[in-house]
Amino acid sequence: MKKNKRNAAGATCSSAETLIQHLLRELPSLVAVAVIDTGSSKMVAAYTATPKFDPYKLTGRSTALFRGLRRMLAAPWLQGQQVTDLVVVLDEQLHYLRPVGQGRQIVYLVVRLADTNMSLVRDVLRRHAF
């Protein structure tokens, strides 16, 4: 089952939907992707290939995770560093989070490890991020 969901309007939503279309073309085995607004913790747009994966449940958690990382980077020995991406590798899935739009959004992408690898995911998202 494939779904496109959207919770925003305007240029932000259009950019997010365009990004998702590019990701689907280059990563056809994509399990799910969500673009999340960091200010409101709301989902801008999302795609899921399976009804078991609900991107709405990821929005607040992933935003809180990035906020925690930013607080950690306030430590004197880490000042000036920026979070470029966060990767969680599970037995069968790779979860990849990347801030985009000058940190105003987070892209949360999930792929099956049997179908792709971290280098490919990272490259594709780097090339298409807005």
Backbone torsions as a table, in degrees:
resi	resn	phi	psi	omega
1	MET	NA	129.3	-179.7
2	LYS	-115.0	135.3	-178.3
3	LYS	-134.4	142.9	167.4
4	ASN	-115.8	126.8	179.6
5	LYS	-121.4	149.7	176.2
6	ARG	-147.4	142.2	-179.1
7	ASN	-126.6	8.8	-176.6
8	ALA	-137.4	169.0	179.1
9	ALA	-128.9	169.6	173.8
10	GLY	85.1	-159.8	-174.2
11	ALA	-62.6	-37.5	-179.0
12	THR	-61.9	-46.7	179.6
13	CYS	-65.8	-41.3	179.4
14	SER	-61.7	-44.1	178.3
15	SER	-63.4	-41.9	179.9
16	ALA	-64.6	-43.0	179.3
17	GLU	-66.8	-37.3	176.4
18	THR	-63.7	-43.7	177.8
19	LEU	-58.8	-46.0	-179.7
20	ILE	-61.1	-40.9	178.1
21	GLN	-62.6	-41.5	176.9
22	HIS	-62.9	-42.9	-180.0
23	LEU	-63.8	-40.4	178.7
24	LEU	-64.2	-35.6	178.4
25	ARG	-68.0	-39.6	-175.1
26	GLU	-93.9	-18.4	178.4
27	LEU	-128.7	71.7	-175.0
28	PRO	-63.1	-16.9	179.5
29	SER	-92.3	15.4	-179.9
30	LEU	-56.7	129.6	177.7
31	VAL	-84.1	-45.6	-179.5
32	ALA	-163.2	155.4	173.1
33	VAL	-150.4	141.2	176.5
34	ALA	-138.2	141.1	172.7
35	VAL	-109.4	123.2	-171.6
36	ILE	-119.3	134.3	175.3
37	ASP	-78.4	123.2	-176.0
38	THR	-73.1	-28.4	-179.3
39	GLY	-69.2	-44.3	-176.3
40	SER	-101.6	-12.2	-174.6
41	SER	64.2	21.9	179.7
42	LYS	-100.9	149.0	178.9
43	MET	-75.3	131.8	177.5
44	VAL	-87.0	-47.2	178.9
45	ALA	-158.2	156.0	-179.4
46	ALA	-156.5	162.0	176.0
47	TYR	-140.8	137.3	172.7
48	THR	-133.3	143.3	177.6
49	ALA	-98.0	-6.3	-177.9
50	THR	-142.3	140.5	179.6
51	PRO	-68.8	-15.2	179.2
52	LYS	-72.7	-18.8	-176.1
53	PHE	-103.1	110.3	-177.9
54	ASP	-106.0	104.4	-177.2
55	PRO	-64.9	-21.5	178.4
56	TYR	-61.2	-32.2	-178.4
57	LYS	-73.8	-16.3	-178.8
58	LEU	-87.3	-20.2	-168.3
59	THR	-60.4	-58.0	-178.4
60	GLY	-65.2	-39.7	-178.5
61	ARG	-66.0	-43.7	-178.5
62	SER	-70.3	-36.4	176.7
63	THR	-65.2	-43.3	178.4
64	ALA	-62.5	-37.6	178.0
65	LEU	-61.4	-46.5	179.5
66	PHE	-68.0	-36.0	176.2
67	ARG	-62.9	-40.9	177.2
68	GLY	-63.2	-40.9	177.5
69	LEU	-63.5	-39.7	178.9
70	ARG	-65.0	-39.0	176.0
71	ARG	-63.2	-40.5	178.8
72	MET	-61.7	-37.6	-179.0
73	LEU	-70.6	-7.5	176.5
74	ALA	-76.6	-9.8	177.6
75	ALA	-60.5	141.6	-175.5
76	PRO	-53.6	-37.4	-177.3
77	TRP	-77.8	-6.4	179.2
78	LEU	-118.0	3.1	-178.0
79	GLN	-58.7	141.2	-178.9
80	GLY	89.5	-9.3	179.0
81	GLN	-87.9	148.8	178.3
82	GLN	-125.3	146.2	174.6
83	VAL	-77.8	119.9	178.6
84	THR	-97.2	-32.2	175.8
85	ASP	-167.9	163.5	178.5
86	LEU	-136.6	129.4	-176.8
87	VAL	-122.1	131.4	174.7
88	VAL	-120.6	119.3	-179.2
89	VAL	-105.4	119.7	177.0
90	LEU	-104.7	-179.6	-179.4
91	ASP	-56.2	-44.2	-174.7
92	GLU	-119.4	-8.8	-174.9
93	GLN	-130.7	154.9	172.4
94	LEU	-117.3	122.8	177.6
95	HIS	-107.5	123.2	-173.9
96	TYR	-124.9	123.3	178.6
97	LEU	-117.2	135.4	-179.3
98	ARG	-144.2	127.6	173.9
99	PRO	-72.3	139.2	178.6
100	VAL	-135.1	172.8	177.7
101	GLY	59.2	45.3	-178.8
102	GLN	56.9	36.0	176.6
103	GLY	83.6	3.8	-179.9
104	ARG	-78.6	-20.8	177.8
105	GLN	-132.9	161.5	173.6
106	ILE	-125.0	134.9	172.1
107	VAL	-100.1	125.5	177.7
108	TYR	-113.8	115.2	-173.1
109	LEU	-123.4	138.0	179.5
110	VAL	-127.6	129.2	175.3
111	VAL	-132.1	160.2	174.3
112	ARG	-82.8	134.4	179.7
113	LEU	-62.9	-28.8	179.9
114	ALA	-69.5	-19.9	-174.3
115	ASP	-102.3	-22.1	-176.6
116	THR	-154.9	-177.4	179.9
117	ASN	-136.7	168.6	-175.0
118	MET	-63.1	-38.4	-179.2
119	SER	-62.2	-43.4	179.3
120	LEU	-64.8	-46.8	179.7
121	VAL	-58.9	-47.0	-179.2
122	ARG	-61.5	-44.0	-179.3
123	ASP	-65.3	-45.9	-178.8
124	VAL	-62.2	-45.7	-178.7
125	LEU	-68.1	-38.2	177.8
126	ARG	-60.6	-40.5	-178.5
127	ARG	-71.5	-29.8	-173.7
128	HIS	-107.1	-5.6	-178.2
129	ALA	-65.2	142.9	-179.4
130	PHE	-95.8	NA	NA
